[in-house]
Amino acid sequence: MIVELHDIYVKGLSEFMVKRFQPTHEVALLSVVPRNEELFPAIGELSFEDRQQAIYPSHPPDMKWGLFLSKEYLPDANKISSNNKVTSIKENLKLRDINLVIFPDWSKSEESLGMELQKVIKAIASHPDKSKITLLIDNSNISAEDADLILSSVAMNLLMEEEL
């Protein structure tokens, strides 16, 4: 689970969340880092407003995200030292140098949603540093099976229509 933590509004929120979830989850806190538009040439096709939103989100500079990974799904979670928590979460999520998270509107028509997902995946697949990029796709508002079907369809379309 990835949680946006707003310490700017609730002082001590990050620490509270860590203490609350540590008994049942491996926890890591990540901070906002500056982004460079030059690293994502594929977004050049987007409108100015969309590029600005993708590269310069409106998060406060001290914004944090909490990564909470249930120990239930980690076979040896209790053996993980606090020094290895971030490494464990990175390995489970297959995080790399560049990590992108998208939150699709699963209520859209499959065709519309598929086109949007296809643009994102095509942009990453054709990026010069694609081996350094991980794309995480939120599926909290859809069953895993339905999300897999839509993503499989997107992948098949890309393989048939593009030279990826």
Residue frames as qw, qx, qy, qz and C-alpha x, y, z in Angstrom:
[[0.000, 0.893, 0.449, 0.000, 0.00, 0.00, 0.00],
 [0.402, 0.192, -0.006, 0.895, 1.33, 3.45, -0.88],
 [0.203, -0.833, -0.492, 0.151, 0.07, 6.31, 1.30],
 [0.265, 0.620, -0.011, 0.738, 0.59, 10.02, 0.73],
 [0.519, -0.533, -0.485, 0.459, 1.55, 11.53, 4.08],
 [0.099, 0.784, 0.148, 0.594, 0.77, 15.19, 4.78],
 [0.562, -0.348, -0.430, 0.615, 2.88, 16.14, 7.79],
 [0.117, 0.215, 0.062, 0.968, 2.46, 19.76, 6.71],
 [0.480, -0.442, -0.282, -0.703, -1.20, 19.52, 7.76],
 [0.847, -0.493, -0.093, -0.175, -0.95, 16.99, 10.58],
 [0.038, 0.749, -0.620, 0.230, 2.27, 17.32, 12.53],
 [0.345, -0.364, 0.840, -0.207, 3.86, 13.95, 13.24],
 [0.851, 0.238, 0.047, -0.467, 1.60, 12.05, 10.83],
 [0.645, 0.470, -0.601, -0.038, 4.45, 10.06, 9.26],
 [0.048, 0.340, -0.835, 0.431, 5.76, 8.88, 12.62],
 [0.625, -0.001, 0.461, -0.629, 2.24, 8.03, 13.79],
 [0.849, 0.335, -0.174, -0.370, 1.57, 5.95, 10.65],
 [0.464, 0.451, -0.749, 0.140, 4.89, 4.13, 10.96],
 [0.191, -0.225, 0.787, -0.541, 4.18, 3.22, 14.60],
 [0.723, 0.132, 0.263, -0.625, 0.61, 2.19, 13.76],
 [0.866, 0.377, -0.194, -0.266, 1.55, -0.14, 10.90],
 [0.148, 0.625, -0.761, 0.091, 4.96, -1.49, 12.00],
 [0.559, -0.196, 0.749, -0.297, 3.52, -4.48, 13.89],
 [0.754, 0.341, 0.542, -0.145, 1.82, -5.82, 10.74],
 [0.641, 0.758, 0.082, 0.088, 3.70, -4.18, 7.84],
 [0.638, -0.105, 0.132, 0.752, 7.20, -3.53, 6.59],
 [0.089, 0.951, 0.258, -0.147, 7.38, 0.26, 6.34],
 [0.546, -0.023, 0.178, 0.818, 9.53, 2.66, 4.35],
 [0.110, 0.876, 0.243, -0.402, 9.19, 6.42, 3.96],
 [0.565, 0.267, 0.378, 0.684, 10.07, 8.06, 0.66],
 [0.053, -0.678, -0.144, 0.719, 10.50, 11.78, 0.05],
 [0.544, 0.815, 0.188, -0.072, 9.71, 13.96, -2.96],
 [0.558, -0.293, 0.367, 0.685, 12.64, 14.40, -5.31],
 [0.270, 0.655, -0.148, -0.690, 12.94, 17.02, -8.06],
 [0.756, 0.337, 0.549, 0.118, 12.05, 15.77, -11.54],
 [0.114, -0.479, 0.453, 0.743, 13.73, 16.56, -14.82],
 [0.693, 0.532, 0.184, -0.450, 11.48, 16.85, -17.88],
 [0.352, 0.645, -0.616, -0.284, 14.43, 15.91, -20.13],
 [0.241, -0.225, 0.939, -0.103, 14.37, 12.39, -18.67],
 [0.462, 0.400, 0.763, -0.211, 10.91, 11.83, -20.17],
 [0.030, 0.234, -0.455, -0.859, 11.03, 12.88, -23.83],
 [0.044, -0.339, -0.886, -0.312, 7.90, 10.86, -24.59],
 [0.022, -0.685, -0.593, 0.422, 5.76, 13.31, -22.61],
 [0.092, -0.271, 0.263, 0.921, 6.58, 15.91, -25.25],
 [0.118, -0.306, -0.763, -0.558, 3.44, 14.73, -27.04],
 [0.209, -0.637, -0.691, 0.270, 1.30, 15.84, -24.09],
 [0.019, 0.890, 0.211, 0.404, -0.25, 19.26, -23.72],
 [0.197, 0.538, -0.422, 0.702, 1.68, 21.85, -21.70],
 [0.587, -0.485, 0.221, -0.609, -0.76, 21.46, -18.79],
 [0.983, -0.118, -0.100, -0.096, -0.45, 17.67, -18.76],
 [0.687, 0.361, -0.392, 0.495, 3.36, 17.87, -18.91],
 [0.087, -0.570, 0.380, -0.724, 3.37, 20.30, -16.00],
 [0.794, -0.377, 0.135, -0.458, 1.11, 18.03, -13.97],
 [0.971, 0.068, -0.209, 0.096, 3.23, 14.95, -14.74],
 [0.635, 0.339, -0.341, 0.605, 6.59, 16.54, -14.00],
 [0.080, 0.263, -0.391, 0.879, 5.77, 19.19, -11.41],
 [0.413, -0.556, -0.712, -0.116, 3.04, 17.83, -9.14],
 [0.200, -0.735, 0.028, -0.647, 1.60, 20.19, -6.59],
 [0.800, -0.412, -0.389, 0.200, 3.10, 18.37, -3.62],
 [0.292, -0.933, 0.207, -0.035, 4.83, 20.34, -0.87],
 [0.435, 0.660, -0.598, 0.129, 8.65, 19.99, -1.02],
 [0.158, -0.387, 0.825, -0.381, 8.75, 18.03, 2.25],
 [0.846, 0.026, -0.066, -0.528, 6.02, 15.60, 1.10],
 [0.169, -0.338, 0.925, -0.043, 6.51, 11.94, 2.03],
 [0.803, 0.011, -0.379, -0.460, 4.97, 8.68, 0.91],
 [0.520, -0.374, 0.724, -0.258, 4.73, 5.65, 3.09],
 [0.613, 0.204, -0.701, -0.303, 5.24, 2.23, 1.55],
 [0.587, -0.274, 0.595, -0.477, 3.43, -0.34, 3.66],
 [0.576, 0.222, -0.734, -0.285, 3.91, -3.98, 2.70],
 [0.826, -0.373, 0.090, -0.412, 1.89, -6.52, 4.68],
 [0.195, -0.512, 0.832, -0.089, 4.08, -8.99, 6.54],
 [0.799, 0.151, 0.493, -0.308, 1.46, -11.59, 5.68],
 [0.794, 0.605, 0.012, -0.054, 2.79, -11.60, 2.12],
 [0.237, 0.741, -0.607, 0.160, 6.46, -11.64, 3.09],
 [0.889, -0.105, -0.446, 0.001, 7.51, -15.19, 3.97],
 [0.688, -0.153, -0.391, 0.592, 10.43, -14.12, 6.18],
 [0.028, -0.827, -0.121, -0.549, 9.15, -10.67, 7.16],
 [0.641, -0.767, -0.009, -0.035, 9.98, -11.12, 10.82],
 [0.824, -0.192, 0.134, 0.515, 13.62, -11.82, 9.94],
 [0.423, 0.674, 0.140, 0.590, 14.04, -8.53, 8.06],
 [0.442, -0.378, -0.296, 0.757, 16.17, -6.05, 9.99],
 [0.116, 0.878, 0.275, -0.373, 15.21, -2.41, 10.05],
 [0.150, -0.592, 0.464, 0.641, 18.22, -1.66, 7.81],
 [0.155, -0.005, 0.860, 0.486, 16.84, -3.95, 5.15],
 [0.344, 0.564, 0.629, -0.409, 13.20, -2.76, 5.19],
 [0.347, 0.720, -0.140, -0.584, 13.58, -0.35, 2.30],
 [0.069, 0.385, -0.841, -0.374, 15.56, -2.94, 0.33],
 [0.254, 0.212, 0.937, -0.109, 12.86, -5.55, 0.99],
 [0.398, 0.680, 0.406, -0.463, 10.08, -3.24, -0.18],
 [0.235, 0.674, -0.431, -0.552, 12.09, -2.16, -3.23],
 [0.045, -0.200, 0.945, 0.255, 12.65, -5.78, -4.18],
 [0.305, 0.395, 0.838, -0.220, 9.00, -6.75, -3.71],
 [0.378, 0.790, 0.254, -0.411, 7.80, -3.81, -5.78],
 [0.729, 0.255, 0.350, 0.530, 10.73, -4.17, -8.21],
 [0.015, 0.976, 0.060, -0.211, 11.57, -0.49, -7.76],
 [0.731, 0.285, 0.120, 0.608, 14.32, 1.05, -9.89],
 [0.329, -0.093, -0.057, 0.938, 15.96, 4.46, -10.32],
 [0.299, -0.035, -0.156, -0.941, 12.75, 5.93, -11.80],
 [0.019, 0.316, 0.933, -0.170, 9.43, 4.80, -10.31],
 [0.296, -0.112, -0.229, -0.921, 6.11, 5.96, -11.68],
 [0.154, 0.319, 0.870, -0.344, 2.72, 5.37, -10.14],
 [0.268, -0.138, -0.399, -0.866, -0.50, 5.82, -12.08],
 [0.285, 0.246, 0.741, -0.556, -4.04, 5.76, -10.80],
 [0.098, -0.160, -0.706, -0.683, -6.29, 4.80, -13.74],
 [0.530, 0.069, 0.260, -0.804, -9.96, 5.65, -13.66],
 [0.119, -0.004, 0.984, 0.130, -11.19, 2.07, -13.93],
 [0.388, 0.526, 0.614, -0.443, -14.77, 3.29, -14.29],
 [0.299, 0.567, -0.343, -0.686, -14.04, 4.61, -17.80],
 [0.908, 0.336, -0.007, -0.250, -14.95, 2.54, -20.83],
 [0.846, -0.218, 0.369, 0.317, -12.46, -0.22, -21.55],
 [0.637, 0.587, 0.220, 0.448, -11.65, 1.39, -24.91],
 [0.003, 0.937, -0.090, 0.338, -10.92, 4.82, -23.42],
 [0.656, -0.677, 0.335, 0.006, -8.98, 3.40, -20.51],
 [0.888, 0.066, 0.318, 0.325, -7.05, 1.09, -22.82],
 [0.492, 0.751, 0.060, 0.437, -5.99, 4.00, -25.03],
 [0.235, -0.907, 0.239, -0.255, -4.73, 5.98, -22.02],
 [0.796, -0.449, 0.393, 0.098, -2.83, 3.01, -20.59],
 [0.832, 0.361, 0.236, 0.350, -1.39, 2.25, -24.01],
 [0.256, 0.890, -0.107, 0.361, 0.02, 5.80, -24.27],
 [0.472, -0.784, 0.377, -0.145, 1.68, 5.53, -20.87],
 [0.870, -0.196, 0.425, 0.155, 3.15, 2.08, -21.47],
 [0.716, 0.588, 0.150, 0.345, 4.31, 3.00, -24.98],
 [0.041, 0.934, -0.222, 0.277, 6.04, 6.11, -23.62],
 [0.604, -0.631, 0.484, -0.043, 7.90, 4.03, -21.03],
 [0.896, 0.091, 0.397, 0.180, 8.70, 1.18, -23.44],
 [0.623, 0.656, 0.106, 0.413, 10.24, 3.63, -25.91],
 [0.269, -0.946, 0.178, -0.029, 12.10, 5.67, -23.28],
 [0.538, 0.613, -0.540, 0.206, 15.90, 5.52, -23.66],
 [0.019, -0.388, 0.776, -0.496, 16.27, 4.59, -19.97],
 [0.767, -0.219, -0.274, -0.537, 13.38, 2.12, -19.89],
 [0.735, -0.022, -0.640, 0.224, 15.50, -0.42, -18.00],
 [0.210, 0.081, -0.529, 0.818, 15.66, 2.06, -15.11],
 [0.426, -0.167, 0.003, -0.889, 11.88, 2.58, -14.94],
 [0.035, -0.259, -0.951, 0.162, 9.22, 0.74, -12.96],
 [0.381, -0.262, -0.239, -0.854, 5.56, 1.50, -13.55],
 [0.038, 0.205, 0.877, -0.433, 3.20, 0.77, -10.66],
 [0.326, -0.287, -0.480, -0.762, -0.49, 0.69, -11.56],
 [0.320, -0.036, 0.614, -0.720, -3.06, 1.20, -8.82],
 [0.391, -0.173, -0.779, -0.457, -5.85, -1.36, -9.00],
 [0.047, 0.083, 0.737, -0.669, -7.69, -0.53, -5.80],
 [0.510, 0.287, 0.231, -0.777, -11.02, 0.16, -7.54],
 [0.763, 0.324, -0.384, -0.406, -11.13, -2.97, -9.67],
 [0.932, -0.244, 0.266, -0.012, -10.61, -6.69, -9.16],
 [0.334, -0.568, 0.639, 0.397, -7.12, -7.95, -9.92],
 [0.552, 0.226, 0.765, 0.243, -8.56, -10.27, -12.57],
 [0.377, 0.854, 0.359, -0.013, -10.37, -7.45, -14.41],
 [0.076, -0.901, 0.307, 0.297, -7.29, -5.22, -14.25],
 [0.482, -0.305, 0.741, 0.354, -5.16, -8.09, -15.62],
 [0.550, 0.510, 0.643, 0.158, -7.59, -8.60, -18.51],
 [0.239, 0.961, 0.099, -0.099, -7.50, -4.92, -19.46],
 [0.224, -0.790, 0.495, 0.286, -3.71, -4.74, -19.15],
 [0.596, -0.027, 0.748, 0.290, -3.31, -7.94, -21.19],
 [0.493, 0.737, 0.455, 0.084, -5.45, -6.40, -23.90],
 [0.036, 0.968, -0.172, -0.179, -3.32, -3.25, -23.84],
 [0.438, -0.525, 0.660, 0.310, -0.14, -5.32, -24.06],
 [0.615, 0.286, 0.694, 0.241, -1.50, -7.33, -27.01],
 [0.360, 0.902, 0.237, -0.016, -2.50, -4.13, -28.82],
 [0.136, -0.880, 0.384, 0.243, 0.95, -2.66, -28.30],
 [0.539, -0.272, 0.739, 0.301, 2.65, -5.82, -29.53],
 [0.560, 0.487, 0.640, 0.201, 0.45, -5.97, -32.64],
 [0.273, 0.933, 0.229, 0.058, 0.41, -2.26, -33.51],
 [0.080, -0.939, 0.335, 0.020, 3.85, -1.07, -32.43],
 [0.773, 0.373, -0.445, 0.256, 7.40, -2.20, -32.85],
 [0.388, -0.736, 0.394, -0.391, 8.09, -2.58, -29.16]]
